[in-house]
Amino acid sequence: MKHVVVLIAAATAYLAAAGVAHADGDAARGEKKFEECAACHKIAPGEDNVGPNLHGVFGRKAGTLADFRYSPALKRSGITWTPQTLDTFLADPQKVIPANRMPYAGLADASDRTDLIAYLQKAFP
Protein backbone atom coordinates (compact mmCIF):
# COMPACT_ATOMS: atom_id res chain seq x y z
CA MET A 1 0.00 0.00 0.00
CA LYS A 2 2.88 2.35 0.81
CA HIS A 3 4.21 1.88 -2.74
CA VAL A 4 0.84 2.83 -4.22
CA VAL A 5 0.77 6.04 -2.19
CA VAL A 6 4.30 6.90 -3.34
CA LEU A 7 3.35 6.22 -6.97
CA ILE A 8 0.25 8.39 -6.72
CA ALA A 9 2.25 11.20 -5.10
CA ALA A 10 4.91 10.97 -7.81
CA ALA A 11 2.31 10.98 -10.59
CA THR A 12 0.54 13.97 -9.05
CA ALA A 13 3.82 15.88 -8.76
CA TYR A 14 4.66 15.05 -12.38
CA LEU A 15 1.29 16.22 -13.66
CA ALA A 16 1.47 19.40 -11.61
CA ALA A 17 4.94 20.13 -12.99
CA ALA A 18 3.74 19.43 -16.53
CA GLY A 19 0.87 21.86 -16.07
CA VAL A 20 3.27 24.55 -14.87
CA ALA A 21 5.57 23.85 -17.80
CA HIS A 22 2.72 24.41 -20.26
CA ALA A 23 1.73 27.62 -18.54
CA ASP A 24 5.35 28.77 -18.89
CA GLY A 25 5.59 27.93 -22.58
CA ASP A 26 6.20 30.65 -25.15
CA ALA A 27 2.92 31.23 -26.97
CA ALA A 28 4.62 33.22 -29.75
CA ARG A 29 6.95 30.30 -30.51
CA GLY A 30 3.93 28.01 -30.20
CA GLU A 31 2.02 30.04 -32.77
CA LYS A 32 4.93 29.60 -35.17
CA LYS A 33 4.99 25.85 -34.43
CA PHE A 34 1.23 25.69 -35.06
CA GLU A 35 1.89 26.62 -38.69
CA GLU A 36 2.78 22.94 -39.19
CA CYS A 37 -0.52 21.90 -37.63
CA ALA A 38 -2.51 24.44 -39.66
CA ALA A 39 -2.11 22.31 -42.77
CA CYS A 40 -4.74 20.00 -41.24
CA HIS A 41 -6.29 21.83 -38.25
CA LYS A 42 -8.13 25.13 -37.95
CA ILE A 43 -8.71 27.07 -34.76
CA ALA A 44 -11.44 29.48 -35.85
CA PRO A 45 -14.89 28.31 -34.68
CA GLY A 46 -16.79 26.20 -37.19
CA GLU A 47 -13.99 25.56 -39.66
CA ASP A 48 -12.98 21.94 -40.18
CA ASN A 49 -10.18 20.80 -42.43
CA VAL A 50 -8.50 17.44 -43.01
CA GLY A 51 -8.27 17.27 -39.21
CA PRO A 52 -10.88 18.36 -36.68
CA ASN A 53 -11.27 21.95 -35.57
CA LEU A 54 -9.25 22.68 -32.44
CA HIS A 55 -11.33 25.62 -31.20
CA GLY A 56 -12.21 24.89 -27.60
CA VAL A 57 -10.20 21.67 -27.56
CA PHE A 58 -9.37 21.82 -23.84
CA GLY A 59 -12.00 20.04 -21.80
CA ARG A 60 -13.48 18.33 -24.86
CA LYS A 61 -13.67 14.56 -25.03
CA ALA A 62 -11.66 13.18 -27.97
CA GLY A 63 -13.66 12.22 -31.03
CA THR A 64 -16.83 14.10 -30.17
CA LEU A 65 -17.22 16.93 -32.69
CA ALA A 66 -20.45 16.03 -34.45
CA ASP A 67 -19.38 17.17 -37.89
CA PHE A 68 -16.03 15.38 -38.10
CA ARG A 69 -15.35 11.75 -39.07
CA TYR A 70 -12.99 10.42 -36.39
CA SER A 71 -11.29 7.05 -36.32
CA PRO A 72 -13.02 4.45 -34.17
CA ALA A 73 -9.82 4.27 -32.10
CA LEU A 74 -10.00 7.96 -31.21
CA LYS A 75 -13.71 7.75 -30.40
CA ARG A 76 -13.03 4.82 -28.04
CA SER A 77 -9.98 6.43 -26.42
CA GLY A 78 -11.86 7.98 -23.50
CA ILE A 79 -9.40 10.89 -23.53
CA THR A 80 -10.48 14.34 -22.49
CA TRP A 81 -8.12 16.95 -23.88
CA THR A 82 -6.10 18.77 -21.25
CA PRO A 83 -2.65 20.30 -21.62
CA GLN A 84 -1.22 17.07 -20.18
CA THR A 85 -3.16 14.64 -22.38
CA LEU A 86 -2.44 16.75 -25.47
CA ASP A 87 1.26 16.81 -24.59
CA THR A 88 1.36 13.03 -24.27
CA PHE A 89 -0.61 12.53 -27.48
CA LEU A 90 1.49 14.96 -29.52
CA ALA A 91 4.70 13.24 -28.44
CA ASP A 92 3.62 10.00 -30.17
CA PRO A 93 0.01 9.89 -31.40
CA GLN A 94 0.13 6.26 -32.58
CA LYS A 95 1.56 5.03 -29.29
CA VAL A 96 -1.13 6.82 -27.27
CA ILE A 97 -4.02 5.87 -29.56
CA PRO A 98 -3.00 3.04 -31.89
CA ALA A 99 -4.87 3.05 -35.23
CA ASN A 100 -5.87 6.71 -35.03
CA ARG A 101 -6.12 8.37 -38.45
CA MET A 102 -3.80 11.31 -37.78
CA PRO A 103 -0.86 10.81 -40.14
CA TYR A 104 1.64 12.50 -37.85
CA ALA A 105 4.75 10.92 -36.35
CA GLY A 106 4.74 13.16 -33.31
CA LEU A 107 6.49 16.18 -31.89
CA ALA A 108 9.48 14.79 -30.02
CA ASP A 109 10.79 18.05 -28.55
CA ALA A 110 9.12 18.69 -25.19
CA SER A 111 9.76 22.44 -25.30
CA ASP A 112 8.10 22.66 -28.75
CA ARG A 113 5.06 20.85 -27.33
CA THR A 114 5.03 23.18 -24.32
CA ASP A 115 5.13 26.22 -26.59
CA LEU A 116 2.44 24.83 -28.88
CA ILE A 117 0.14 24.07 -25.96
CA ALA A 118 0.79 27.54 -24.47
CA TYR A 119 -0.34 29.01 -27.81
CA LEU A 120 -3.49 26.90 -27.85
CA GLN A 121 -4.24 27.86 -24.25
CA LYS A 122 -3.84 31.53 -25.18
CA ALA A 123 -6.06 31.06 -28.24
CA PHE A 124 -8.80 29.42 -26.12
CA PRO A 125 -8.77 31.16 -22.70
ABEGO torsion letter per residue (X at the ends): XAAAAAAAAAAAAAAAAAAAAAAABBAAAAAAAAAAAAAABBABBGBBBABBBABGABGBBBGABAABBBBAAAAAAGBBBBAAAAAAAAABAAAABBGBABBBAEBABAAAAAAAAAAAAAABX
